[in-house]
Amino acid sequence: MTDILIVGAGPAGLTAAIYARRAEKSVMIVEKANFGGQMTFSPKIENYPGFTTVSGAALADSMVEQALAQGASLELEEVTRILPRGDHFTVETDCGTHEAKAVILATGAAHRTLGLPGEEELVGAGVSYCAVCDGAFFKGQRVALVGGGNSALQEAILLADLCEKVTIVQNLEFLTGEKKLADIVASLPNVEILLGRVVTGLLGEGSLSAVEITETATGKKETLAVDGLFVAIGLKPENQAFADVAALDEAGYISSDERCLTSTPGLFTAGDCRTKAVRQISTAIADGASAALAASRYIDSL
């Protein structure tokens, strides 16, 4: 029986583990993909206190190392179901089951896709959702990037250092990222910005060779020959597996306030997976601390 089982090893989950261990609770973190969460895909973070600049991967490594040093355990498994058992929970995974007195859902969010025919088949064959992971495969080649927010602009800067040409496709008539980032991107000689356009088709047999682009105002279509397409249009929560124990809002986020409570006693939530106004590493960390302290108080009251 573990005191606190944490689902997700992003900044919220790792912070929760650190705080829970300092409260002398036994802690197990269960993560289905990569320890560190989405921040591991950020090549440069400049708004995290204490660092002028730091890579997401380096920051994640430090958090994982600290959680382990505090005595938390890490398991690479996917949680498929959570069953309340009165004074504890049974947590089912693709590898078995675990028992815990309290559970913290810190599942984060996943990359949004374009939802186009053939997109899934072309992942790894020209379509990517992470420039940090796959950018090097397109060195000296021509790529397109969909999106205009901070993450998209950061990826464009990274790709511009690697690729012959980067074409940004943004559905709005302006970039939505920070002005500083937008100005940097606009100054890069090998970056082209296409506003008011969307990618409506993926072309290629076995691997991507071109994308179809449509002007939102006129419906005019054009074909852009590219070797790769990077999609950076935001994230979506993956909470459906927990809908029977944690109330979700209309967008699929876990309904919760700053206390990080869910609709089930003993079940807490933290980070990007919950309803909140701002989703940043710093706010995820704040959630992790709040959820861990709330979970510890809950256990002490049993």
N, C-alpha and C positions, 0 to 999 in steps of 0.2 A: 504494500500500500504506500503510494507516494503522497506526500502532503499536497503539493501543487504540481499539476501537469500543465505544461504550456504548449499550445499548438502553434507552431511557427517560430522560426529563429531569425526574424528580422530585428531591427533596433528595438521595437516594442517588446518582443518576446525575450530578447537577451537582457534588456534592462530589468524586466520583471523577474528574471531568474536571479540576477545580482541582488535585487532588493529582497526577494523572498529568502535567499540563502542568508543574507545578513539578519533576517528575522528568525533565523535558525529553523527554517522549514526545509524538508527534503524536496528537491526539484528535479523533474524530468522535462526536457524540451524535446518535442517530437516535430521534425521538419521533413517535408516530403521532397524538397528540391535542393536548394543551396543555402548553407548557413550564412546569414547576413542579409538575406532578402533582396529587395530591389536596389538597395544602395550599392550593392556590389557591381551594378551595371553603370554606375556614374564614374566617368574618368576623372572628374575634378569637382570637388565640393568646396565652396568658398564661403558658405554661410553657416558652418558648424562652429560653435564657440570653442575657442582654444586653438584653432588651426587657421592660419591664413589661407592655406589650401591643403587638401588631403584627398587621396583617391578613395572612392567608396569601398573598394576591396581592402585597402589597408585599414580603414576605419572598422569594417566588419571583422577583420582578423583580430583587431584589438579587443573588440567587444566579446567575441567568442572566447578568446584567451582568458579574459577577465571572468566570464561566467564559469568556465571550467576551473579556473583557479579558486573560485569561491566554493566549488564542490557540486555544481550542477552536472547532470548527466545529459548526453545528447544521443538521440536515436533518429536514424534516417528511415522514417516510415511515413505513410500517408494515413491520416485519421479519416475514417469513413463514417463514423457514427459515435454519438455521445449519449449514454443512457443514464439518467438519474436513478440512483438506488437508495433514496432516502438520505442517509448521512454520508454518502459518497457517490462517485460516478464510475461507470465502466466505460472505458474509451476503447473503441474497436479501431484497429488499423489493418492495413493490407498484410501485416505480418503477425497479428495476434491481438491480444487485449491487454490493457493496463488498468489498474484501479487507482483512483486518486480522491482525496477528500475535497479538493477544489480544482477547477479547470479555468485557465485563462486562454481565450481565443485571440490569437495575435496573427491571424492568417494573411494579413496584408491584402494585396490586390495583384491581379495578373495583367499582362499586356492586352490591350484591345486589338482586335483584328479588323481588317477591312470587310470581311464577310463576302469576299468575291469568289466566284467559281475557280477552282484550281489552286486557291491560296494555300490550303493545307498541304496539298501535294508538292508545292514548290518551296515549302519551308526547308531550308538547308540546300536548296538548289536554285538560289537566287533571291529568295524572300527571307528577311531576317527582322527580328524585333530588338536587336541589341548590337549597336555599332561597336561597343567595347569587345563583345564576344567575337564578332564576325568581320569587323572592318578590315582586318589584315588580309583576309581572303580576296579582297577586291582592290588591292594595291595596284595603282596605275590604271585602273579601269573607270568606267563611267557608271554612276549610280544615281538613283532618285531616292528622296526621303520625304515621307508624308508626315506633315505636322508642322505646327508653328509655335508651340509652347517652349518652355525652358528646356525640357528634356530633348526635344527635337533640335533645338538650336545648339545645344551642347554636342549632340551627336553629329550635327552638320560640321561643326568646328573640327571635331576629331576626324571625320571622314575627309575633310578638305586637305588634311595633312597626308592622307594616304592615297586618295583617288585622283585621277586625271580631272574629273569634273563631278560636281554634286549639284543636282537639281532638286530644289525644295518645292514641294507641291502643297499649297495651303488652301483650304476651302474658303476661308474668309478673305477679305480685301486688305488684311493687315496681319502681321505676326503678333501672337498673343504673349510671347515671352518677354522677359525683362528688356528694357531699351538698351542696356549695356550689351547684352548678348546679341540682340538684333543688329546693333551697330557693328559689332565685330564680324558677324556673318555677312552683312552687306558689304564690308570692306574686302572680303576675300575674293581674289581675282578668278578663282575657278568654281565659284558658287553662283548659281542662277536661281532666282526666286520667282516662282510662278504663283500669283495670287488669284483667288477666285476660281480655283480649279480643283477637281477631285480626280483620283485614279478610279476608273470604272472598269478596267479590264487588265488581265495579266496574260501575256502572250509568250509562247514558247513550248516546245515539245521536250519534256524531260528536264529542262532547265529554263530559267527566265531569259528572254531575249529582248523584250520590249514591254512597255505599259501603255495602255490607252488612257488619255487624259481628256476630261470634258470640262468646258467652261460652264460654271454654274449659272451664269446670266443668260447665255445664248444657246447652250446645248451643243456648241461646236466641239467636235472631237479632233484629236490629233494623236499620233503615235510617236512615242519617245523611245528610241533604242537605248537600252541600258543593260548592264551586266548584273546589276543587283538592285533590290528595292528594300529600303529600311522603313519600317512602320513605327512611328512614335506619336501615337494619337491618344495617349493616356492609358489609364488602368481601369480594371473592373474587379469588384470583389468576388470571391469564390466561397460563398457562405451557404449555398443551398443544402449542403449536407447537414447543416446545423439549424435549419429553419424550424424544426420541431421542438427545439429547446431554447432558441434565441430568436426573438421577434426581429424581423427584417423590415427596412423601409422599402419604398417603391423601387429604389435603385438596387436593392439587394444588400445594402449595408446593415450591420447589426445595430439595432436601435439602442442607444446608450447616451448618457450625459457624461460630464467630467468625472463622475464617481466610478465610471467604467463598469456599472452593473448591467446585467441582462435581465430578461424576464424570468430566469430560473435562478433561485437561490443557490449560491455556491459556484455559479458560472459567471465569469467576468470576461471583459473584452478590452483590447488595447490596440492602438495603431490605426493603420489605413483601412482596416476592415470594418470600422465602426462609423456611425454618423458623426460628422464633425465638419467644421468650416475650413480648417487648414490641414493639409496632409504634407508634413515635412518630417525629416528625421528628428528634429528637435521636439515636435509635438508627439511623435510616436514614443520617444523616450519618456516624455512626461506621462503619457498614458501607461507605459509599462510600470513606472514607479507607483502610480496611483492604483493600478489593478493589483499589483503584488501586495501592497499594504492593505488593500481592502480584502483580498483573499486571506491574508494572514490573520486579520481581525475576525473574519468569518470562521476560520478553523479554530481559533482560540475560544470562540463562543459555543462550539459544539459540545 
